[in-house]
Amino acid sequence: GHLLNDPSSGNNNPYAHCDLHRAEIENLTREKQDLLETLSKFKQLMGELRDRENDAAKKVKKSLDTVESMQEEKAQPAWKTERSRAEKNYLRWMTT
């Protein structure tokens, strides 16, 4: 291979390899910083999505509770009507 400070290559800078490594380190540091920023944005987005999901789940539960409550209210008069009918039949039977 050829060396960076090989006089036959025309490169007489004895620190060329240090500059190359320094540039690589700077690039890697920049890439690391970009990745950390991206990760931070993803974490924030995940938090927002989790909050939305929790809100949606609460709304669904509230809707289901409302429907269940309405069904109970609807069923209650039928139960009362059936009880009243049974009481009338019992009284009729007792008086005969």
C-alpha positions as a Markdown table, in Angstrom:
| # | Residue | x | y | z |
|---|---|---|---|---|
| 1 | Gly | 0.0 | 0.0 | 0.0 |
| 2 | His | 1.1 | 3.6 | -0.1 |
| 3 | Leu | 1.6 | 5.7 | 3.0 |
| 4 | Leu | 0.2 | 9.2 | 3.3 |
| 5 | Asn | 3.6 | 10.6 | 4.2 |
| 6 | Asp | 5.4 | 8.6 | 1.5 |
| 7 | Pro | 7.7 | 11.1 | -0.3 |
| 8 | Ser | 7.2 | 9.3 | -3.6 |
| 9 | Ser | 3.4 | 10.0 | -3.5 |
| 10 | Gly | 4.0 | 13.7 | -3.4 |
| 11 | Asn | 2.5 | 14.0 | 0.0 |
| 12 | Asn | 5.1 | 15.4 | 2.4 |
| 13 | Asn | 2.8 | 16.2 | 5.3 |
| 14 | Pro | 3.8 | 13.9 | 8.2 |
| 15 | Tyr | 0.5 | 14.8 | 9.9 |
| 16 | Ala | -1.8 | 13.8 | 7.0 |
| 17 | His | -2.9 | 10.6 | 8.8 |
| 18 | Cys | -3.8 | 12.6 | 11.9 |
| 19 | Asp | -5.8 | 15.0 | 9.8 |
| 20 | Leu | -7.6 | 12.1 | 8.1 |
| 21 | His | -8.4 | 10.5 | 11.5 |
| 22 | Arg | -9.5 | 13.9 | 12.9 |
| 23 | Ala | -11.9 | 14.4 | 9.9 |
| 24 | Glu | -13.2 | 10.8 | 10.4 |
| 25 | Ile | -13.8 | 11.6 | 14.1 |
| 26 | Glu | -15.6 | 14.8 | 13.3 |
| 27 | Asn | -17.8 | 13.0 | 10.8 |
| 28 | Leu | -18.6 | 10.3 | 13.3 |
| 29 | Thr | -19.3 | 12.8 | 16.0 |
| 30 | Arg | -21.7 | 14.7 | 13.7 |
| 31 | Glu | -23.4 | 11.5 | 12.7 |
| 32 | Lys | -23.7 | 10.5 | 16.3 |
| 33 | Gln | -25.3 | 13.9 | 17.2 |
| 34 | Asp | -27.7 | 13.6 | 14.2 |
| 35 | Leu | -28.7 | 10.1 | 15.4 |
| 36 | Leu | -29.2 | 11.3 | 19.0 |
| 37 | Glu | -31.4 | 14.1 | 17.8 |
| 38 | Thr | -33.4 | 11.7 | 15.6 |
| 39 | Leu | -33.8 | 9.3 | 18.6 |
| 40 | Ser | -35.0 | 12.2 | 20.8 |
| 41 | Lys | -37.6 | 13.2 | 18.2 |
| 42 | Phe | -38.8 | 9.5 | 18.0 |
| 43 | Lys | -39.1 | 9.3 | 21.7 |
| 44 | Gln | -41.1 | 12.5 | 21.8 |
| 45 | Leu | -43.3 | 11.2 | 19.0 |
| 46 | Met | -43.8 | 7.9 | 20.8 |
| 47 | Gly | -44.9 | 9.8 | 23.9 |
| 48 | Glu | -47.4 | 11.9 | 21.9 |
| 49 | Leu | -48.8 | 8.7 | 20.3 |
| 50 | Arg | -49.0 | 7.0 | 23.7 |
| 51 | Asp | -51.0 | 10.0 | 25.0 |
| 52 | Arg | -53.3 | 9.9 | 22.0 |
| 53 | Glu | -53.8 | 6.2 | 22.4 |
| 54 | Asn | -54.7 | 6.7 | 26.1 |
| 55 | Asp | -57.1 | 9.4 | 25.3 |
| 56 | Ala | -58.8 | 7.3 | 22.6 |
| 57 | Ala | -59.0 | 4.4 | 25.0 |
| 58 | Lys | -60.7 | 6.6 | 27.7 |
| 59 | Lys | -63.2 | 7.9 | 25.1 |
| 60 | Val | -64.0 | 4.3 | 24.0 |
| 61 | Lys | -64.5 | 3.3 | 27.7 |
| 62 | Lys | -66.7 | 6.3 | 28.4 |
| 63 | Ser | -68.8 | 5.4 | 25.3 |
| 64 | Leu | -69.1 | 1.8 | 26.4 |
| 65 | Asp | -70.0 | 2.8 | 29.9 |
| 66 | Thr | -72.7 | 5.1 | 28.5 |
| 67 | Val | -74.1 | 2.4 | 26.3 |
| 68 | Glu | -74.1 | -0.1 | 29.2 |
| 69 | Ser | -75.9 | 2.5 | 31.4 |
| 70 | Met | -78.5 | 3.1 | 28.8 |
| 71 | Gln | -79.1 | -0.6 | 28.3 |
| 72 | Glu | -79.5 | -1.0 | 32.1 |
| 73 | Glu | -82.0 | 1.9 | 32.2 |
| 74 | Lys | -83.9 | 0.4 | 29.2 |
| 75 | Ala | -84.0 | -3.1 | 30.9 |
| 76 | Gln | -85.1 | -1.7 | 34.3 |
| 77 | Pro | -88.6 | -0.7 | 33.3 |
| 78 | Ala | -89.1 | -4.1 | 31.7 |
| 79 | Trp | -88.1 | -5.7 | 35.0 |
| 80 | Lys | -90.3 | -3.4 | 37.0 |
| 81 | Thr | -93.2 | -4.1 | 34.6 |
| 82 | Glu | -92.6 | -7.9 | 34.9 |
| 83 | Arg | -92.6 | -7.6 | 38.8 |
| 84 | Ser | -95.7 | -5.5 | 38.7 |
| 85 | Arg | -97.5 | -8.1 | 36.5 |
| 86 | Ala | -96.3 | -10.9 | 38.8 |
| 87 | Glu | -97.6 | -9.1 | 41.9 |
| 88 | Lys | -101.0 | -8.5 | 40.2 |
| 89 | Asn | -101.2 | -12.2 | 39.3 |
| 90 | Tyr | -100.4 | -13.2 | 42.8 |
| 91 | Leu | -103.0 | -10.9 | 44.3 |
| 92 | Arg | -105.6 | -12.2 | 41.8 |
| 93 | Trp | -104.7 | -15.8 | 42.8 |
| 94 | Met | -104.9 | -14.9 | 46.5 |
| 95 | Thr | -108.4 | -13.3 | 46.1 |
| 96 | Thr | -109.9 | -16.2 | 44.2 |
